Structures are given as structure tokens and as C-alpha cells.
Amino acid sequence: MRKTAVALTAFAAVAIILTLPVRGTTQTTGEKLHIEAFAVNMSNIATGSNQVVMMDIDRWSTDQERESLINTMLQSGQDELLKALQKAPDKGRLWFPEWQGADPAHARLGFTLRYANTHPAPEGGQRIVVALDRYISFWEAKNQPRSFNYPFTLIELNVDRNGTGDGKMSVATKINFDKKNNRIELENYASEPVRLQNVKVTPKRT
């Protein structure tokens, strides 16, 4: 498993799904987006299961929502953060339209996005961050294997002014706050996040 630790030099610089620019630079309202990408699984979990992934973002997280999630994490830890994220208003949907075979997680139907943020990048592009609670099967909830403690899916996309680019998706991520060293730690259950290639972002058609 891979762990990334980020020191908290300032409250607004908390690094998590919530690592975002200062107030006023993020998009909280505006156009809805449709996103398509090709997910290449580089991890040690289900290797070779490459898929087309699609997302519709219907609304954006507000500064208030972001700060509430940060406060929840710092004050109460991962379990309460998960509960808060699950209660957050729907932001859109993620699904795998070409999924083949058995689909116990309902990947073709998709999953609700709970956090979505975008802000300008150099030369007219944008960085998009998306988060959702990971699907937990009945078997996993009952038996609680090690993966049960990795309940988040995090996505980061970097696209240019034409809406094309790449990104990564951490399907099973654990979030801890190390009080001794005053830092947040992100730990992936897999050895490497899923790479998102051929990303294309377009306005969503209604």
C-alpha cells in the first residue's frame, strides 16, 4: 500500500479530496459537465480490468461544504468524514457503460458523486477533483476485511483549454489525521491509482 503524507502548513492547505485553492477561486455554480475517459488499472487489484468511465457533474460543491468536510475530518476522523460525505447533496454520477459480465457493484448503473470542484489551471485549462464513498458489498460489510477500512474513491483530472487531458482515480483510499505530526495522510489500498487517459470534458447536454 502506498501512503502520501502532507504537512498542514495552514488550515486552508489541508491535502485530501479537499485540497483546493483559496476561497473565491473555485467554481461552485455554472455549467454542467460530461466527462469521458479510459481507465487503465495499474494497481495490484483486478489488474487488466481496463474500462471506459463516464461522469456527469450536475452541480459543484460550495466553499461551505468544503470547509464543513475539512472540519469534520480534523475534529472527528475518517468515519465521521465518510458519514458527512454520504449525506452531502448529489453532485452527479459516475458509471462504466461497457462493463462486461457480472456486475454486483452495479458499475453499469453507476455511483453518486458526493464532492465536485474545479478551478482554473495555467493556460486556460482546469483541475477537477471528485470524491465519492466507495461501494461496499454485503460480504465486505459483514466480514470487514482489510479493504473495508478504505472507503473513499478520489478522482483528479487535469485538462487543457480544449477539454482534453488525463488524470488518476484512487478507487480505495483511507484518510487519516496524524495528530502527533499534525498532518493528513492518504493511503491507497492498491499499489497504484487507476490512470485516466484520453480524458474529454464537454458541456452536458440536457
N, C-alpha and C positions, 0 to 999 in steps of 0.2 A: 504494500500500500504506500501511496505517496502522500506526504504531508507538506503543506505550504504554510509557513507561519509568517504573519505580517505584524510588525510592531505598531502599536497605536500611538502615533506621534501627536494626534489630535482627534477629538471625538468625531469630527466630520470625515476623517480619513479612515474610518473602520473599513477593513477589507473583508468582503464577504459577498454575497449576492448584492449587497448594499453598497459596495464600493463605487460611489458615484461622485460627480463633481459638486461644487458648492451650489447652494440654493439659487434658483433663478436661471440656471443654465440647462436644466433638464426639461424634456418635453412631457407635459402631463395631459395635454389635450391635443387634438388635431387629427390628422388623417389616420385612418385605419390601414394596416399593412397586411399583405400576404407575402409569406416567405417560403421559398423552396430551397432545398439543399440536398446534397448526397452525403449521408452519414457513413463514414469509414471507421469501423470498430478496430481500434489499435490496442484494445485492452486485453487482459487475460481472462475476461468473462465473455463467453459466447463469441470467440474470435471467428471472424469471417462472415458475421451476420451484418453485411452492409445493406443499407436501406435508403430509399428516398424518404425524406422527412419534410413535412409541411407545417406551417404555423399561420394562424390568423391572429393578429393583435387588434382587438376592438377598442381598447382604452388603455391609458397609461397610468402607472402608479403616481400618486401625488407625493409632494415633499412630506406631507403629514404622515402618509402611510409608510414611507421610507424611514422616517425618524422613529415612528412607533415600533417598527420591526427591530431597529437598532437597539432601542431602549429595552425591548423585551429580551433580546439576546444577551445584552450586558448585565441585566438585572436578574434574569431567571434561567438563562441557559437554553440549550438546543430543544429540549422537549416543549418548552413554552413557546419558543420561536416557531416550531412546527405547528402547534395549535393555532397560533396567530396567523400564520401563512394560510392554513386551511380555511380560516374564517374570512380571509381577505376577499373582496369582490372579484368576480371573474374578470380576467383581462383578455381572454381569448382561448384558443385551443391549439394543441399540438397533436399530430397524428402521422401514422405511417401508411400511406394509401396502398402500397404494393406489398404489404405483409403477406407472406405465404404460410399455409399450414395452420396448425393450432394457434389460437390467439387467446390464451387465458387472461392476459392483461388488458385485452380489448384495445390493442395498439392501432387497429384499423379505425376504430371509433374515435379514439383519441383521449387526451387528458386536458384538464382545465389548467390554464396558465393563471398563476396567482400573483405574479410580480412581473412588471414590464417597464423598462426605462430606456430612453435613448437620449443621446446628447451629441452635439456636433464633434466631428473629428477633423483633423487637418485636411486642407484641400477639398473641402466640401462634402466629405463622407460623414458617416455616423457610426457610433458604437452602440449596439443594442444588447441589453442584459435582460435575461428572462429567468424566472425561477418558478418551480412548482414542487409540490410534495410528490415523492415517488410512489408509484403503485405498489402496495403491499398485498401479497396474496394471502388467502386464508391460511394456507400451510405455513407461510413465513410468520404471520401474526401469532399463530398457535405455538410454533416451535421456537421462534425467536433465535434463529441462527445469527452468526456474526453480522451478516448483511443487514439485519433488522435495525441496527444502530446507524445506518447510513440512509436517512430517509429523504434527502433532497436531490433534485435534479437541477443543475445550473447550466445555463447556456450563455455564451458570449459570442457576438457576431461583430465583425469589422468590415464595413462595406464602403465603397467609394461613392463619388457623386452620381454614378450611373446605377447604383443599387446592387453592384456585384462585389463579391469578396469571399471571405472564409470565416471560420470560427471553430469553436470547440463546445462539446457537451459532456459534462460530468454527470453520468446517469445516477450514481450512488455516491453521495457526499455526506460527510459528517462535519458538523461545525461545533467547535469547542472554544471556550474562552479560558485562556491560561492566566489565572489571577496572579500567580507568582511572578510571571514575566510580563504581565499586562499586555497581552496580545491575543488576537483571534487566530485560530488555526483551522485550516480547511484540510480535511483528509479524505482522499478518494479511496473507495473500496477497490476499484480497479487499478491496475498499474499505470494506465494512461487514459486520459479522456478520449471520447469519440471525436474524431476530426470531422468538421463540416466543410465540405468542398462544394464548389460551384454554387455558392450562395447567391440567390437572386431575390431582391426585395422590390415589390411593386405595390402601388396603392390597391387596397382591397376593393373588389367590385361588389356593389350592393345588389 
